[in-house]
Amino acid sequence: MPERNLVQAVRDALDEEMARDERVCVLGEDVGLKGGVFKATEGLQARYGAQRVLDTPLAESSIAAVAQGLALEGWRPVAEMQFVDYSFPAFNQIVNEIAKVRYRSNGDFACPLVIRAPTGGGVRGALYHSQSPEAFFCHVPGLKVVLPSTPHDAKGLLKAAIRDPDPVIFLEPKKLYRAERQEVAEGEAALLPLGAAAVIREGVDVTAVTYGYMRAVTAQAADRLSQDGIEIEIIDLRTLRPWDVETCVRSIHKTGRVVVIYEANRTGGFGAEIAAELAERCFASLDAPVSRIASPDVPAMPFSPTLEHAFMLNPDKVADGLRRVARY
């Protein structure tokens, strides 16, 4: 199997699905000749033509609206927002139109499209290039929300998202785009189901539920705690809506403790929904309160490297939070 980083895995998934199904098309700002700001669509226009890899104006509401129209006409569009922060001008189109097609038509119409967007901080993107707004989309019935953390998962889940009969918000942690390389399967062997979490580390003391960039941070924290005899079980959700509650519940029955770790602001982040659901489901099995580790309630990611570092979660902060719960 070839080795790929995350952005290459995304490109491979698009390439394979466009070759497999001529209805699959790509649209967004600079996705064609330039290949996207992160090069996720590099080479696709040359291979499939400008009719299937369409450069759009700088107008996110139009990108979402055109993708919806294409989906209703039988295409399988993959729309790229250059940064998830830029999706906000399209928010009305996404949550009031795209998400409600199947419901408002009583199932007569579907809207099979994917909206891809880089998410999260850690790359000196500052205010408008560093947000983690997945909770906004997870709140909306009718949308599926995916947030992978490895090249393997990114490829398999994007292929599944493109084939899904309903709209999918596919968020890609930009901090991980070129952070690691791993072997990634090709063709049908790469396909992964939406809605299934992965237990990436076995442990007996605390269950850590996380996703996106925080998977890597939590894994580093768990390595440090292992040296002190504290064994953390890590669950990477991968899909946030629908999320795999049962895998988390089984783990908590074993460990008796759970910490939810997410990059977004603490208040109202999707981790708060996870924590609430697990508290209800697992109350009798818990030996400590359900805990959260998240970014501070600051309006935006600072540009200054020192302040960005203070804002972002890191292995030290996560290890401290996990240690407190383990010793509760």
Secondary structure as the mmCIF struct_conf table of DSSP 4:
data_model
#
loop_
_struct_conf.conf_type_id
_struct_conf.id
_struct_conf.beg_label_comp_id
_struct_conf.beg_label_asym_id
_struct_conf.beg_label_seq_id
_struct_conf.end_label_comp_id
_struct_conf.end_label_asym_id
_struct_conf.end_label_seq_id
STRN STRN1 GLU A 3 ARG A 4
HELX_RH_AL_P HELX_RH_AL_P1 LEU A 6 ARG A 20
TURN_TY1_P TURN_TY1_P1 GLU A 22 ARG A 23
STRN STRN2 VAL A 24 GLY A 28
TURN_TY1_P TURN_TY1_P2 GLU A 29 ASP A 30
BEND BEND1 GLY A 32 LYS A 34
TURN_TY1_P TURN_TY1_P3 VAL A 37 PHE A 38
BEND BEND2 LYS A 39 LYS A 39
TURN_TY1_P TURN_TY1_P4 ALA A 40 GLY A 43
HELX_RH_AL_P HELX_RH_AL_P2 LEU A 44 TYR A 48
TURN_TY1_P TURN_TY1_P5 ALA A 50 ARG A 52
STRN STRN3 VAL A 53 ASP A 55
BEND BEND3 LEU A 58 LEU A 58
HELX_RH_AL_P HELX_RH_AL_P3 GLU A 60 LEU A 72
TURN_TY1_P TURN_TY1_P6 GLU A 73 GLY A 74
STRN STRN4 ARG A 76 GLU A 80
HELX_LH_PP_P HELX_LH_PP_P1 MET A 81 MET A 81
BEND BEND4 GLN A 82 PHE A 83
HELX_RH_3T_P HELX_RH_3T_P1 VAL A 84 ALA A 90
HELX_RH_AL_P HELX_RH_AL_P4 PHE A 91 ASN A 92
HELX_RH_PI_P HELX_RH_PI_P1 GLN A 93 GLU A 97
HELX_RH_3T_P HELX_RH_3T_P2 ILE A 98 LYS A 100
HELX_RH_AL_P HELX_RH_AL_P5 VAL A 101 ARG A 104
TURN_TY1_P TURN_TY1_P7 SER A 105 GLY A 107
BEND BEND5 ASP A 108 ASP A 108
STRN STRN5 VAL A 114 THR A 119
BEND BEND6 GLY A 122 ARG A 124
TURN_TY1_P TURN_TY1_P8 LEU A 127 TYR A 128
BEND BEND7 HIS A 129 HIS A 129
HELX_RH_AL_P HELX_RH_AL_P6 GLU A 134 CYS A 138
TURN_TY1_P TURN_TY1_P9 HIS A 139 HIS A 139
BEND BEND8 VAL A 140 VAL A 140
TURN_TY1_P TURN_TY1_P10 PRO A 141 GLY A 142
STRN STRN6 LYS A 144 VAL A 146
BEND BEND9 THR A 150 THR A 150
HELX_RH_AL_P HELX_RH_AL_P7 PRO A 151 ARG A 163
BEND BEND10 PRO A 165 ASP A 166
STRN STRN7 VAL A 168 PRO A 173
HELX_RH_3T_P HELX_RH_3T_P3 LYS A 174 LEU A 176
TURN_TY1_P TURN_TY1_P11 TYR A 177 ALA A 179
STRN STRN8 GLN A 182 GLU A 183
HELX_RH_3T_P HELX_RH_3T_P4 GLY A 187 ALA A 190
TURN_TY1_P TURN_TY1_P12 LEU A 194 GLY A 195
STRN STRN9 ALA A 198 ARG A 201
BEND BEND11 VAL A 204 ASP A 205
STRN STRN10 VAL A 206 THR A 210
TURN_TY1_P TURN_TY1_P13 GLY A 212 GLY A 212
HELX_RH_AL_P HELX_RH_AL_P8 TYR A 213 SER A 226
TURN_TY1_P TURN_TY1_P14 GLN A 227 GLY A 229
STRN STRN11 ILE A 232 ASP A 236
STRN STRN12 THR A 239 ARG A 241
BEND BEND12 PRO A 242 PRO A 242
HELX_RH_AL_P HELX_RH_AL_P9 VAL A 245 THR A 255
BEND BEND13 GLY A 256 GLY A 256
STRN STRN13 VAL A 258 ASN A 265
BEND BEND14 ARG A 266 ARG A 266
TURN_TY1_P TURN_TY1_P15 THR A 267 GLY A 268
HELX_RH_AL_P HELX_RH_AL_P10 PHE A 270 CYS A 282
HELX_RH_3T_P HELX_RH_3T_P5 PHE A 283 SER A 285
BEND BEND15 ASP A 287 ALA A 288
STRN STRN14 SER A 291 SER A 295
BEND BEND16 ASP A 297 ASP A 297
BEND BEND17 PRO A 299 ALA A 300
BEND BEND18 PHE A 303 SER A 304
HELX_RH_AL_P HELX_RH_AL_P11 PRO A 305 PHE A 311
BEND BEND19 MET A 312 MET A 312
HELX_RH_AL_P HELX_RH_AL_P12 PRO A 315 ALA A 326
TURN_TY1_P TURN_TY1_P16 ARG A 327 ARG A 327
#
